[in-house]
């Protein structure tokens, strides 16, 4: 995962430079201290001269836009009148995170009154946030003392949320075949995905697939075969079957590169002899997620875009579905036909030929294995009435399998929900949770909730 890049925008009042010029060096030092502290949180921090007037804010924001930062972090070093910055901040497309902090931890009766000059930025924050709301500029705010709380880490998490939102708004999702007939929960027309989310749908025709397949080079095929034989268990798998899926995957990979796709989706029912692909590209779906390319099954562009945004920031992400309730074990069984991020499986992932009776396509190779244990987040993006969306974020505990695993020849895993199973399943469906989803490893619920906020979605953390 690449380092997040941010612009730290310092706010000040021009009047203070005229009335109390001796204060400015200390103000600038604090700005530098915050920049250094944010770098220690893992951020690539870009700075600009502290801003006082609209022209200075405009110049600084233009500088940060040119640097292609992932987010702007605002820091009030004193009071700063909001009309100097409000229009500039409302115009920029950069996500905005407000850091509300001061140099002093203690401002009680014993504090030196001269310290007021350096610790009164909070009413500048209040002035600015009111204008941001009135200008309909979304923002996140994190408050706390920069040394005595975790506020800087919360800001860094907010930057990750901003990156997710930017990735979602720039998603380009390739679709092979039309969506699976009759599946309604992820069915959102492409124009609405583009207008409301920024998601571009890129269909792929049989003619394009045939041309791509014919252009697969032998040396690339051999290199991919060698990689798979090193990194996957292939015992019992016919080499010709593997070679066929490799060629299919490389053709799809060329299409992804050519179209600059962030994700793709395939309806397995659309893969037939007439489609141009001899087999369903399940293997490339797996390989793609391991490389940071999003995926969802059955022609689901919406969830593919979601997985693409997530896996670009959190590599330990996969497409998945809740399949069966384990009432006895108070857990949910996850699975899918043959698509999983192989980086998330325990042990060496297995490749096998999958029996395929749905169309006249040849049997595809699929990955199988068990999802590893540990904390994770189950994430669903559900369409709502009025072309709105709800992000459902569920912190879960993926459970390691002990003893015999009779599902070892499939993609599978179990999670324990944060509520009793019956309550969880009922509440998930009350919220409109759809059957396609993503699974992200790590304790990242707060970040994902921030992602939903930046997107303007109705966001629910089920816990």
C-alpha positions in Angstrom: 0.0 0.0 0.0 1.4 3.4 -1.0 2.0 6.1 1.6 -0.9 8.5 2.0 -0.1 12.1 0.9 -1.6 15.1 2.6 -1.5 18.9 2.5 -1.3 20.6 5.9 -3.1 23.9 5.7 -2.2 26.4 8.5 -4.7 29.1 9.4 -3.8 32.4 11.0 -5.0 36.1 11.2 -3.2 38.8 9.2 -4.1 41.3 12.0 -1.9 39.4 14.4 1.1 39.8 12.2 0.6 43.6 12.3 -0.2 43.8 16.0 2.1 41.2 17.4 4.8 40.2 14.9 6.9 38.6 17.7 4.4 35.8 18.0 4.8 34.5 14.5 8.0 32.5 14.9 6.4 30.4 17.6 3.3 29.9 15.6 5.4 28.7 12.6 7.3 26.3 14.9 4.1 24.7 16.1 2.9 24.2 12.5 6.2 22.4 11.8 5.8 20.3 14.9 2.4 19.1 13.8 3.7 18.3 10.3 6.6 16.2 11.9 4.1 14.4 14.2 1.8 13.5 11.3 4.8 12.2 9.4 5.5 9.9 12.4 2.0 8.6 11.9 3.0 7.4 8.4 1.8 10.3 6.3 3.7 12.0 3.5 3.0 15.6 4.7 3.3 18.5 2.2 3.4 22.0 3.7 2.8 25.6 2.5 3.3 29.0 4.0 0.8 29.7 6.8 -2.3 31.3 5.3 -4.1 34.5 6.4 -5.9 36.0 3.4 -8.0 34.5 0.6 -5.3 34.8 -2.0 -2.9 32.9 0.3 -5.5 30.1 0.9 -6.1 29.9 -2.9 -2.4 29.6 -3.6 -1.8 27.0 -1.0 -4.8 24.8 -2.0 -3.7 25.1 -5.7 -0.2 23.9 -4.6 -1.7 20.9 -2.8 -4.0 20.0 -5.7 -0.9 20.1 -8.0 0.9 17.7 -5.6 -2.1 15.3 -5.9 -2.6 15.0 -2.1 -5.2 12.6 -0.9 -6.7 15.0 1.6 -6.3 18.5 3.1 -5.8 18.7 6.8 -6.6 22.1 8.3 -4.9 23.4 11.4 -6.0 26.6 13.2 -2.9 28.2 14.7 -5.1 31.0 16.0 -8.4 32.5 15.1 -8.8 32.9 11.4 -12.0 34.5 9.9 -13.8 32.0 7.8 -14.6 34.2 4.9 -11.0 34.3 4.0 -10.9 30.5 3.4 -14.5 29.3 2.9 -14.9 29.8 -0.8 -11.5 28.2 -1.5 -12.3 25.2 0.6 -15.8 24.8 -0.9 -14.4 24.8 -4.5 -11.7 22.2 -4.1 -12.5 18.6 -4.7 -9.9 17.5 -2.1 -11.4 15.7 0.9 -11.1 17.9 4.0 -10.1 16.8 7.5 -10.2 19.4 10.4 -7.6 18.9 13.1 -8.8 20.7 16.2 -5.9 20.9 18.6 -3.7 23.4 20.5 -0.1 23.5 21.8 -1.1 23.6 25.5 -2.7 20.6 27.2 -3.5 22.5 30.4 -5.4 25.8 30.1 -6.7 26.0 33.7 -6.5 28.8 36.3 -2.8 28.5 36.6 -2.0 29.0 33.0 -0.1 32.1 31.9 -2.6 34.5 30.2 -0.1 35.2 27.5 -0.6 31.7 26.3 -4.1 32.7 25.0 -2.4 34.0 21.9 -1.3 30.5 20.9 -4.3 28.4 22.1 -7.5 30.0 20.9 -7.9 28.4 17.5 -11.0 26.5 18.5 -13.4 29.4 17.7 -11.7 29.7 14.3 -12.6 26.0 13.8 -16.2 26.7 14.8 -16.4 29.7 12.4 -15.0 27.7 9.5 -17.1 24.5 10.1 -20.3 26.6 10.1 -19.3 28.0 6.7 -18.3 24.6 5.4 -21.8 23.2 6.3 -23.5 26.2 4.7 -21.4 25.8 1.5 -22.3 22.0 1.5 -18.6 21.0 1.7 -18.3 17.6 3.4 -15.6 17.3 6.1 -14.4 15.2 9.0 -13.3 16.7 12.2 -11.0 15.2 14.9 -10.4 17.0 18.2 -8.0 16.4 21.0 -4.5 17.3 22.3 -1.9 16.4 19.8 0.4 14.8 22.4 -2.0 13.6 25.1 -4.6 11.8 22.9 -4.8 9.7 19.7 -6.1 12.6 17.6 -3.3 12.5 15.1 -3.8 8.8 14.5 -7.5 9.5 14.0 -6.6 12.1 11.5 -4.4 9.5 9.7 -7.3 7.1 9.7 -9.4 9.9 8.2 -6.9 10.2 5.4 -7.4 6.5 4.6 -11.1 7.1 4.5 -10.6 10.0 2.1 -8.5 7.8 -0.2 -11.2 5.2 -0.3 -13.8 7.9 -1.3 -11.5 9.2 -4.0 -10.9 5.7 -5.3 -14.6 5.0 -5.4 -15.4 8.2 -7.3 -12.7 7.3 -9.9 -13.7 3.7 -10.3 -13.7 2.1 -13.8 -15.4 -1.3 -13.7 -15.2 -3.7 -16.6 -18.2 -5.9 -17.1 -18.1 -9.2 -19.0 -21.7 -10.2 -19.8 -24.9 -8.6 -18.6 -25.8 -8.9 -14.9 -27.2 -12.3 -13.7 -30.9 -12.3 -14.6 -33.2 -11.8 -11.7 -30.6 -10.6 -9.1 -32.1 -7.3 -7.9 -30.2 -6.2 -4.8 -27.1 -4.9 -6.6 -29.0 -3.8 -9.8 -28.3 -0.1 -10.3 -28.4 1.3 -13.8 -25.0 2.4 -15.1 -26.0 6.1 -15.6 -27.0 6.3 -11.9 -23.7 4.7 -10.8 -21.9 7.3 -12.9 -23.9 10.3 -11.8 -24.3 9.5 -8.1 -21.0 7.6 -7.3 -18.7 8.5 -10.2 -18.4 4.8 -11.1 -17.8 4.2 -14.8 -19.1 0.9 -16.3 -17.0 -0.5 -19.2 -18.7 -3.4 -21.0 -16.6 -6.0 -22.9 -17.8 -7.5 -26.1 -17.1 -11.0 -27.5 -15.1 -9.4 -30.4 -12.8 -7.6 -27.9 -12.3 -10.8 -25.9 -11.4 -12.9 -29.0 -8.8 -10.3 -30.1 -7.3 -10.1 -26.6 -7.1 -13.9 -26.3 -5.4 -14.1 -29.7 -2.8 -11.6 -28.6 -1.6 -13.5 -25.5 2.1 -14.1 -25.8 3.7 -17.5 -25.2 6.4 -16.1 -22.9 3.8 -14.4 -20.7 1.9 -17.6 -20.6 5.0 -19.6 -19.5 5.9 -17.0 -16.9 2.4 -17.1 -15.4 2.4 -20.9 -15.3 5.7 -20.9 -13.5 4.4 -18.4 -10.9 1.3 -20.5 -10.2 3.3 -23.7 -9.9 5.5 -22.1 -7.3 2.8 -20.4 -5.2 -0.2 -22.8 -5.4 -0.8 -26.5 -4.8 -1.6 -28.1 -8.1 -1.5 -31.8 -7.4 -4.0 -33.6 -9.7 -4.6 -30.6 -11.9 -4.1 -31.3 -15.6 -1.5 -29.0 -17.1 -3.7 -28.3 -20.2 -6.6 -27.2 -18.0 -4.3 -24.8 -16.1 -2.8 -23.5 -19.3 -6.3 -22.7 -20.6 -7.3 -20.7 -17.6 -3.9 -18.9 -17.7 -4.6 -17.8 -21.3 -8.1 -16.7 -20.3 -6.7 -14.8 -17.3 -4.0 -13.1 -19.3 -6.5 -11.9 -21.9 -8.6 -10.4 -19.2 -5.5 -8.9 -17.6 -4.7 -7.2 -20.9 -8.2 -5.8 -21.1 -7.9 -4.4 -17.5 -4.6 -2.7 -18.4 -5.8 -1.3 -21.7 -9.0 0.1 -20.2 -7.3 1.3 -17.0 -9.9 -0.6 -14.9 -9.9 -0.5 -11.1 -12.2 -3.5 -11.0 -14.1 -6.0 -13.1 -17.0 -8.4 -12.8 -18.1 -11.5 -14.7 -21.5 -13.2 -15.0 -20.4 -16.8 -15.3 -23.7 -17.5 -17.2 -22.4 -15.2 -20.0 -19.2 -17.4 -20.6 -19.8 -19.8 -23.4 -18.2 -20.8 -26.7 -19.9 -17.8 -28.3 -18.5 -15.4 -25.8 -14.9 -15.5 -26.9 -13.6 -16.9 -23.6 -13.3 -20.7 -23.4 -13.7 -20.7 -19.6 -14.8 -18.4 -16.7 -11.9 -16.3 -15.6 -12.2 -17.3 -11.9 -8.4 -17.6 -11.6 -7.8 -14.1 -12.8 -10.5 -12.8 -10.5 -8.4 -14.2 -7.6 -5.1 -13.1 -9.1 -6.5 -9.6 -9.7 -7.6 -9.1 -6.1 -4.1 -10.1 -5.0 -2.7 -7.4 -7.3 -5.2 -4.7 -6.0 -7.9 -5.0 -8.7 -11.4 -5.2 -7.4 -13.9 -7.9 -8.3 -17.5 -9.1 -7.8 -19.4 -11.9 -9.3 -22.5 -12.1 -11.5 -22.0 -8.8 -13.3 -22.2 -6.7 -10.1 -20.5 -3.4 -11.0 -21.5 -1.7 -7.7 -19.7 -4.3 -5.4 -16.8 -4.6 -7.8 -16.2 -0.9 -7.5 -16.4 -1.1 -3.7 -13.9 -4.0 -3.6 -11.6 -2.1 -5.9 -11.6 1.0 -3.7 -11.0 -1.1 -0.5 -8.3 -3.4 -1.9 -6.3 -0.4 -3.2 -5.9 0.9 0.4 -6.3 -2.4 2.3 -4.6 -5.3 0.4 -6.1 -7.9 2.7 -9.6 -7.5 1.1 -11.7 -10.0 -0.8 -15.1 -10.3 -2.5 -17.4 -12.7 -0.6 -20.9 -13.7 0.3 -22.7 -14.9 3.4 -23.9 -18.4 2.4 -25.1 -20.4 5.5 -25.9 -19.7 9.1 -24.2 -22.0 11.6 -26.9 -21.6 14.4 -25.1 -24.0 16.6 -21.7 -22.2 16.4 -23.2 -18.7 16.3 -21.3 -17.9 13.1 -21.8 -17.4 9.4 -20.3 -19.5 6.6 -18.7 -17.4 3.8 -18.1 -18.8 0.3 -18.4 -18.2 -3.4 -17.9 -20.3 -6.6 -14.2 -19.8 -7.1 -13.3 -16.2 -6.4 -11.2 -15.2 -3.4 -8.1 -13.1 -2.7 -5.5 -15.9 -2.3 -3.4 -13.8 0.1 -6.1 -14.3 2.8 -6.1 -18.1 2.8 -4.4 -20.3 5.4 -1.6 -22.4 4.0 -0.8 -22.8 0.3 -3.9 -22.1 -1.8 -5.0 -25.0 -4.0 -5.8 -24.9 -7.7 -8.3 -27.4 -9.1 -10.5 -27.9 -12.1 -14.1 -26.9 -11.3 -16.9 -29.0 -12.9 -19.0 -26.6 -15.0 -22.5 -27.5 -16.2 -24.1 -24.1 -16.6 -23.1 -23.4 -20.2 -21.0 -25.0 -23.0 -17.8 -23.4 -21.7 -14.9 -25.6 -20.6 -14.2 -26.3 -17.0 -12.4 -23.4 -15.3 -9.6 -23.6 -12.8 -10.5 -22.1 -9.4 -8.7 -21.4 -6.1 -9.8 -23.1 -3.0 -8.8 -22.7 0.7 -10.0 -21.4 4.0 -10.0 -17.8 5.0 -7.6 -17.2 7.9 -8.7 -16.2 11.4 -8.5 -12.8 12.9 -10.4 -9.5 13.3 -12.0 -8.3 10.1 -14.8 -6.1 8.8 -17.7 -7.3 6.6 -18.7 -4.5 4.3 -21.8 -4.1 2.1 -22.9 -1.2 -0.1 -26.7 -1.4 -0.4 -28.9 0.6 -2.8 -31.8 2.5 -1.2 -34.9 4.3 -2.5 -34.3 7.5 -4.3 -30.9 6.4 -5.8 -29.3 6.7 -2.4 -26.9 4.2 -0.8 -26.2 2.7 2.6 -22.8 1.4 3.7 -23.2 -1.4 6.3 -20.0 -2.0 8.3 -19.8 -5.0 10.5 -16.8 -5.7 12.7 -16.4 -9.5 12.8 -14.1 -12.2 14.1 -12.9 -14.6 11.4 -12.5 -18.0 13.0 -9.6 -20.3 12.5 -10.6 -23.9 11.7 -9.4 -26.5 14.1 -9.7 -30.2 13.3 -11.3 -31.7 10.2 -12.4 -29.2 7.5 -14.8 -30.9 5.0 -15.1 -27.7 2.9 -11.4 -27.7 2.0 -12.1 -28.0 -1.7 -14.0 -24.7 -1.8 -13.6 -21.1 -1.0 -14.8 -20.8 2.5 -14.5 -19.3 6.0 -16.5 -18.5 9.1 -17.1 -15.3 11.0 -18.6 -14.6 14.4 -20.8 -11.5 14.2 -20.9 -8.8 16.9 -24.5 -9.7 17.8 -26.2 -13.1 18.5 -26.5 -14.7 15.0 -30.3 -14.4 14.8 -30.3 -10.8 15.8 -27.4 -10.0 13.4 -29.1 -11.6 10.4 -32.4 -9.9 11.1 -30.9 -6.5 11.6 -28.7 -6.8 8.4 -31.7 -7.5 6.3 -33.7 -4.7 8.1 -31.0 -2.4 6.9 -31.3 -3.7 3.3 -28.0 -5.5 3.3 -27.4 -7.1 0.0 -25.9 -10.6 -0.7 -22.7 -9.4 -2.3 -20.1 -7.9 0.0 -16.4 -7.3 0.8 -14.3 -8.6 3.7 -11.5 -6.5 4.9 -9.0 -7.8 7.5 -8.0 -5.6 10.4 -9.8 -3.4 12.9 -10.8 -0.7 10.4 -14.5 -0.1 11.2 -13.9 3.6 12.0 -12.0 4.2 8.8 -14.7 2.5 6.7 -17.4 4.6 8.5 -15.4 7.7 7.6 -15.4 6.5 4.0 -19.2 6.3 4.0 -19.3 9.8 5.5 -17.1 11.3 2.8 -19.3 9.6 0.1 -22.4 11.1 1.7 -23.9 7.6 2.3 -26.2 6.5 5.1 -23.5 4.7 7.1 -24.3 2.1 9.8 -21.8 0.3 12.0 -23.5 -2.9 13.2 -22.0 -3.8 16.5 
